[in-house]
Amino acid sequence: MVQRNVSPDDWLTPAEAALILSQNSGKEVKQEYLGQLVRQGRLKPYKITARLNLYRRGDVEKIVIGKRGRRPDSVRQKDNVSEVA
């Protein structure tokens, strides 16, 4: 059996993960948004109990949440190119 040195500092609670995401993104990120990141495949949870997940610090620190709102016109125009023919 391979043993790995895993430090408790390598894992974050949902509150800690949301705080780091907020700092990285420059806006408030709530704990509930972590579930959305998991569904998108951007974050992988480590399930402790049915209601508690932990997240790897390195994975969380790589994520920056972008701004909400409408996509730029250039992106929307590319989506509509197939309609013009």
N, C-alpha and C positions, 0 to 999 in steps of 0.2 A: 504494500500500500504506500502510495506516495503522499508524503506530508508536505504541506505548503505553509510557509509563514504568512498567515493572514492576520493582519492587525485589525482590531475593532475600529481604528480610525479610517480604515478603507471603506467602511460601510456607513451610510447615512439613513437616518429616519426620514419619513416624508416631510416633516417640518424643516429639517436641516437641508434636504434636497431643494425644497421650495425656496428657502432663503438664498442658497447659492445660485439657483436659476434667476432669482430676482436681481441679485447683484450683477450677474453676468449680462443680463438683458436690459438693465436700466429701467425696469418696470416691475410692478408687483406680479408675482406668479403664485397662485394659490396651490395648496396641496392637492386639491381635486384635479388640477391640470396634469398631474403626474400620470393619472390613468389614461388621459388622452395621448400622452407621449408613449405609453406602453402599447396602446392600441395601434399607434402609427409605426411601431417598431423602432422608435428612436431611443427607447430606454427599456432595459430588461430588469424586472424585479426579482428579488430573492424572497420568496414567500416564507414568512416566519409562522404566522397563524392565518386563519381564514380572513382576518381583517387587517393584518399588519405585513407590510412589505419593507424590505431594506433595499437600498440602491447603492451601486458601486460609486464611490467618490469620483473616480476617473471618468466614468461614463457621464455623470451629471455635469462635471466641469467642462466637458466638450460642447454642451448644448447651449445655444443662444436662441432665445425666443424672439422672433421677428415681430414687426408691427402688424396690427390688425388693419383691416380695411380693404378697399378695392385694389385689385392688381393694377399695375401700370398699363396704360393704353397699349403699349407695344406688345405685352403678353396677351392681352385680350384680342388684339388684331390677329395674332398668329393662330389663335384658337378658331377664328372665324374664316380663315382662308379657304377651307374646304367648302364653305357655303357659296363662295363666289366662283362660278365657273360657267 
